[in-house]
Amino acid sequence: MTVYPDINRLVPHRAPMLLIDRIVGETGDVTRADYRIPADSLFLVEGRGVPTYAAFEMMAQGICATDGLRRFRRGQGPELGFLLGCRRFAAARSWLQPGETLTLESTCLLDGETSSYQCRVLDADGAEVANATVNVFQPEDISAYLEGTKL
């Protein structure tokens, strides 16, 4: 069984915006991670739950963790990336509930500085809650990229 590094070593996000708990597995180009929605979620709407559109950020952080794991294995720390957009975000339901544990699945479709991932969020029974194709820009040297960009 593979033991993965603590998620804080793989992603730059921190609570309350950290929406991923740990990587739980890899198969080929697919990385799986878990996230248990806390009772005090930043996205909580009293009496309803967490809107499923928050799953889009969960997907993005799943991609970030995948990149962070690759960088960790090369002896590097986590880096920022840029979300370019998504195609066909679809949700099977409107609300997620505090205490619910979700599996975030990221499948790399195109790898490079500009990458594309098929992402899914699954509930504890393995049913798909949300899915999308997400495109990201992950420069190898973020500092050099930002220095050359006028913000």
C-alpha positions in Angstrom: 0.0 0.0 0.0 1.3 3.4 -1.0 1.6 6.0 1.7 1.2 9.5 0.4 2.6 12.7 1.9 0.4 15.0 4.1 -1.8 17.1 1.8 -0.2 20.3 3.3 3.0 19.3 1.6 1.3 19.0 -1.8 -1.0 22.0 -2.1 -0.6 25.7 -1.2 -4.2 25.9 0.0 -4.9 26.2 3.8 -8.1 26.2 5.8 -10.8 27.3 5.4 -10.1 27.1 1.7 -8.5 23.7 1.8 -11.1 21.4 0.2 -9.1 18.2 0.0 -8.0 16.0 2.9 -5.6 13.4 1.4 -4.6 11.5 -1.7 -5.9 7.9 -1.4 -4.6 6.3 -4.6 -3.3 6.4 -8.1 -4.0 4.2 -11.1 -2.2 5.2 -14.4 -3.3 8.8 -15.1 -6.0 8.8 -12.4 -5.4 10.3 -9.0 -8.0 9.9 -6.2 -8.4 12.0 -3.1 -10.9 12.3 -0.2 -12.6 15.3 1.3 -14.9 15.2 4.3 -17.1 18.3 4.3 -16.8 20.0 7.7 -19.8 21.2 9.8 -18.3 24.7 9.6 -17.6 24.7 5.9 -17.0 28.2 4.5 -19.6 27.4 1.8 -22.3 26.2 4.1 -25.8 27.6 3.6 -27.8 27.1 6.8 -30.5 24.5 6.4 -29.4 23.5 2.9 -25.8 22.3 2.9 -22.9 23.2 0.6 -23.9 24.1 -3.0 -22.6 21.5 -5.4 -20.9 24.2 -7.5 -18.2 24.1 -4.7 -17.3 20.7 -6.2 -15.6 22.7 -9.0 -13.1 24.1 -6.6 -12.7 20.6 -5.1 -11.8 19.4 -8.6 -9.3 22.2 -9.1 -7.6 21.2 -5.8 -7.6 17.6 -6.8 -5.6 18.6 -9.9 -3.3 20.8 -7.7 -2.7 17.8 -5.4 -1.8 15.7 -8.5 0.7 18.3 -9.6 2.0 18.6 -6.0 2.6 14.9 -5.8 4.6 15.0 -9.0 6.6 17.9 -7.7 7.1 16.2 -4.3 8.6 13.2 -6.0 11.1 15.5 -7.7 12.0 17.1 -4.4 10.1 20.2 -5.0 7.3 22.0 -3.1 3.8 22.8 -4.2 3.3 25.7 -6.6 0.4 27.8 -7.7 -1.4 27.1 -10.9 -4.0 28.9 -12.9 -7.4 27.7 -13.7 -8.1 28.4 -17.4 -11.7 27.1 -17.5 -13.9 24.1 -17.7 -16.2 22.4 -20.2 -19.4 20.8 -19.3 -19.6 21.1 -15.5 -22.5 18.9 -14.6 -24.0 18.2 -11.1 -26.3 15.3 -10.2 -27.7 17.1 -7.2 -27.8 20.7 -5.8 -26.4 20.2 -2.3 -23.7 18.4 -0.5 -24.0 17.8 3.2 -21.6 18.5 6.2 -20.1 15.2 7.3 -20.3 13.7 3.8 -17.0 12.2 2.5 -16.4 12.7 -1.2 -13.9 11.2 -3.5 -12.2 13.6 -5.9 -11.0 11.8 -9.1 -8.6 13.6 -11.6 -7.8 11.9 -14.8 -5.0 13.6 -16.8 -6.0 13.9 -20.5 -3.2 16.3 -21.6 -0.1 16.8 -19.6 2.3 19.8 -19.8 2.3 23.4 -18.7 -1.2 23.6 -20.2 -3.0 20.6 -19.0 -6.5 19.1 -19.2 -8.2 16.8 -16.7 -11.4 14.9 -16.6 -12.6 15.3 -13.0 -15.3 13.6 -11.1 -16.6 14.0 -7.5 -18.1 10.8 -6.1 -20.2 10.2 -3.0 -19.5 7.5 -0.4 -21.5 5.0 -2.5 -19.4 5.7 -5.6 -22.2 7.6 -7.3 -21.1 10.6 -9.4 -22.1 13.9 -7.8 -20.4 16.2 -10.3 -18.0 16.1 -13.3 -16.2 18.4 -15.7 -13.3 18.7 -18.0 -10.9 21.2 -16.4 -8.1 23.1 -18.1 -5.2 24.5 -16.1 -1.9 26.3 -16.7 0.9 25.1 -14.4 4.2 26.7 -15.3 7.3 24.7 -14.1 8.8 27.9 -12.7 5.9 30.1 -11.3 8.3 32.8 -10.0 9.9 33.3 -13.4 6.5 33.4 -15.1 5.2 36.0 -12.6 8.3 38.1 -12.9 7.8 38.2 -16.7 4.1 39.1 -16.4 2.8 42.6 -15.7 -0.1 42.2 -13.3 
